[in-house]
């Protein structure tokens, strides 16, 4: 139904405008008695075999929603009804920011992909915190944190600490985002020295808490094997929980979309089907190189249950979807969960 009737209508509208329209519509429909029950009945798959425990957290399903869709924690009480085992909000920055000029979100329909250069547009940590305090569901929530555009890299650690401290009591795990291509010079923080400093600093504060939270590092798919080796080394040295592999890519190789269209769109991070194989390759490399010691949440180009299973077999403990959710619809979550049950294997 979604792909036949709903998606064709939605895809006639500017992607950022339709995003906000869908959010408003979901809030309205879920205020109607019985809608939540119907959605849960249709999309949720409940089975003890789906429970995945990593880093001291029990995920009722290995399928999560990636950061970027619910940046501002507006639907944290609605999205669990669609069968997600966890939701990642953000990227959250200390101060509100508008992000990059519009248009900044583009569909590549022939590639089942998106290009975005949003630029960490969000309401700021204080406003997002107020929404998290109104959380009614017991869904596991991850807080994806970043720095404001105006903050120089030399002072970036302060922005991450601000968000970490503010969100600490209201999220279940953290994701450190240094891999978005849409904030100038942000990816330079993936270099060994600044990244080690950032993660050691966060972990130092984390371990002053009564119950330290798992911290994941979200990495780019465009890293070389040498850079991935450094990432593995840093993860092991700082003893963070693991990595989320991967963020969007700046690569435009082998796309069906014409070069003329791509040139017109310009810069931005590419997500969707074209990212699938590279994301899985990164997962497999990290899993093998670390001998399974580094926990991995796999994301990037998951548009089918088979895509998700491939990432789990490659070494991911959990998976996340975003662009696939937009192109394939909410049935994708249910299909992945059913496929995991059919596999008769625990991916831990």
N, C-alpha and C positions, 0 to 999 in steps of 0.2 A: 504493500500500500504506500509506504513512504517513498520508495524509489519511483513508483509508477505515477503517483498523483501529487504528493506533497512536495517532493524535491524539485520537480520541474517548475512549480509555481515559485518556490523560494529562490530558485536560481535565476529568476527573472529580475530579482531585486539586488541592489548593491549589497555585497556581502557583509559589510559592517552594519548597514542599516537593518538588514534582515536579522542579524545577530541580536540587536537590541529589541527588535519586534518579537522574536521568539522568546526572549527572556520575559518580556511583559506578558506575552500570551500564556506562558507556563505559570506565571504567578497568578494570573486570573483563573485559569482552568483548575489549578490545584486548590483554589479557594472554594470550589464547588464540592459539596459533600459527595463522596463516593468516587471521585476521580482518582484520588491517590490509591484507593483499594483496587480499582480496575487496572491502573498502570502497573502496580506491583504484581497483580495476578498474571498479567500478560508478559512481563519482561523479567521478573526475578526468578532465578534458579537457586533454590536452597537445598544444600546437601552438605553434610559434614566433610565429605571428600574434597570439597572445594576450599576448605579452610587451609590457609597457608600462613605459617608462623615464621617470621624472620625478625631479627633484632628486637625480640621481646614483644612484638606486636602480632596479634591474630587477625588476619585479613579474611573476612567471610567469603571472599572471592578473589582470585588473582588478577581480576580485571579492574583497572582504575581509570579515572579521567585525568588526562594530563593537564598540566598548568597551561593557562592561556585562555581557556574557554570561560571559566568562572573566575576571572581575575580578582573580582572584588567581593567574593564570598556572598553573592546575592542568591544563589540557588542551592546552598548547602543543605537545606531542609527538603528540597524537591528532587534533586538528581539521584539520591540513593534509591528512589522508587524504581529507577530504570535498571537496577541490578548491579550497579557498581560496588566493588568491594572497598574502594577508597577514592577520595577526591583530592586533587592537589590544587590549591588556590594560588593566585599570584600570576606573575611576579609582583611582589609587594615591595614598595620603596618607602623610606621614611616620610617623605613629603609627597603630596599629590602631584601628579604631572600629566599633562595632556598627551604626551607622546609625540610622535612625528606627524607632520602635516598630512592631511587626507588628499586624495585617496591613498590608502596604505595597506589594503587587503584585497587580493586579487585571486580569482578562480582560474585554474588551468584545467578546464573540463576534459579536454582530450587526454590529459595525463592523470586525471583524478588527483589533483594536487592543489595546493594553495601557495601563494607567495605573500608573506606579510613583512612589513617594516613598522610594526606598531610602536616600538620604542618604549616599552614598559609603561604604557598608559594605565594608570590605576588611581584609586581614590586616596591613596596614602594609608599608612599603617594605622593611624588613629581611627579613621572611619571604618576600615575593614575590621578592626578589633571589636568595634561596637556590634557589628553583625555576627561575629564569631561568638560573642557573649550571648546571643539569642539563639544559638544552635540548639535544635530540639532533637535531631537524630543522633544516633550513636555511631554514625559512619566515621571511619578513620579519615582524618584530614591531614594533609601535608601542607606546610607553608613554604612556598617558593619565594626566596628573598633575593633582593638585588640592591643596586645603588642608584641614586638619582643621577640623571644625565649631567647635571652641573657639578657633581662631586668628582674631583680629580682622582685618578687611580691611587695616588699616594695616600688619600684619605678614605678610600673605599671601605676599609675594614670597619670604620665607625658607622657607616650606613648599615652594613650587615649586622653589626652588633645591636644597633637600635631596633631593627626589625626582630632580631632573635629574642631580645629581652621582652619586647612588647607582646609578641605572639606566643611566648613560651608556654604559658598556662592554658592555651586555647587551641593548640595544634598537637598532633601526635608524632609527627616527624618534620624535619626541615630539609629543604633542598636549596643548595647554594648555586645560584645561577650566575656563572661567569662565561657562558657560552653563547648567549644571544648575539647574532650578528647586527642587531639593530640599534645598539647603544654604542656610540663611538669609543673605540679603544677598550671596550669591555673584555674582549677575548684575550687581550694582553695579560689579564689576570690569571689565565690558564698556565702561564709560564711558571716554571718550578719555584722560583724564589717568592714572588708575590702570592702564589696559591698556597704554598706551605705556610707562609705567615698568616694568611687569612684563616685557614683551617685550624692551625694550632691555636690561634687566638680564640676562635669560636669554641673549640674543644675545651680550652682552659676555663671559659665561663660555664660551658655545659657541665663540666665535672664539679662545679661548685654547687650545683643543684642537687636536691635530694634524689630526684629520679631523672638522670640525664636522658635527653631525647636523641633518637637516631638522626644522624646528619648524613644526607646523600649529596653527592656532587654531580650536577648535570653537565655533561660534556658534549662537545661538538662532534659531528660525524666527520669533520674535515681534518682531524688530527692524524699525523703520521704514526707509524708503529713506534718510532723512537719517542714521540710525545706521549703515546699511550703507555709505554713502559714507564715513563716518568710519572704519569697519573697513577698507575698501579703502586709505584714506590711511595708516592705521597699519601695515598689512601692508607697504605699499611703503616707508614710512619706516624700519621696523625690519628690513626685508629678510628676514622669515621666509619659509618655503617656500610657505605658502598657508593656506587655510581648509578646515575640514570643515563642510559645510553639509547638514543641520542637526541640532541636538540635539532633544530632545522639546519639545512645546509646552504652554503653559498654556491655550490656546484650546480651547473645547468646542463650537464652532459646527457646526451641521448634523450632529450625531451621531444615529444611530438609537437608541442606548441612551437609556432614559427619563431625564428630569431627576431623578426620584425616586432612581433608582439612582446617578446621578452625584453627587447631593447626599450620599447615604449613603457613597459612596467617599471623597469629599472631595478635598483637594489632591493634586497630583502632576503629573508630566510625561506627556503623551499621546504614544504612538508607534503606528506601524502605518499602515494604508491612509488614514485621514483626514489624515495629515501629508504624503502624497505630493505633491499639487499645490503646496502652499506651499513645500515643500523645493525642488522643481524651479524654482519661481518665483524663489526666492532665488539658486539656482545661476545661472540665466539672467541675472538682474540683475547679479550680481557679474562674471560673465564678460563681459557686454557693456560694463558701466561701466568695467571695468579694461582693456578691449580685449584680453582674453585673457592679461594679464600675471600675474594672480593664479591660481595653481594651485588646483584645487578637488577635494576628495574628496566625492562626493555620497552622502548617506545620509538616509533618512526615507521610510517608506511603500513600500519596494520589495517587492512581493509577486508580481512576474512578470518575465519577461525583458523585456517591453515597457516596464515601469516603469524598469528599469535603462538600457535603450537611450535612453529619453527623457532621462534625466539626463545621459548621456554626450553626447547631441546638444545638450543645453542648455549644455554647457561643462565638465562634470566630466571629469577624467582617469581617475579610479578611482571605484568605488562600494563601499559597505558595506551589509551587511544584518544585522538582528538580529530584530526582531519578525516579519518575513517568513519568516525561517528557522524560527521557532517555529510559525507557522501553516501554512506551505507545505511544510516539511520540507527535507531535504538535496538533493532533486532540483532545488531552486531554483538552487543554485550551478551545477550542470551546465547547466541551461536557459539561464542568463544567458551562460555561456561559449560555448555553442553559437550563441546569437543574435549574439554579438559576431563570431564567425567567419563567420556567414552574411552579416553586414552588409558584409563586405569593406572595412571601414574601420578605421583606427587612430585611437583616441581619445586623442590626446596633446596 
